[in-house]
Amino acid sequence: MGELSKLPNIGKTVEEQLNQVGINTADELKSIGAKEAWLKGKKYPISGWLKYKNKNRK
């Protein structure tokens, strides 16, 4: 378990997905922002990102 999965609402799977797009630390995530991190994940298809977005759409 790395640094990111210690943050609220980020488990092992999301941490791995963030790592795959080059976000490895809490500071990197904070500097890029949640929206940009999601867009980065969308640019490089990662299983689960779009499914999660659609599931939580209001």
Buried (B, 14 or more C-beta within 10 A) or exposed (E): EBBBBEEEEBEEEBBBBBEEBEBBEBEBBEEBEEEEBBEBBEEEEBEEBEEBEEEEEE
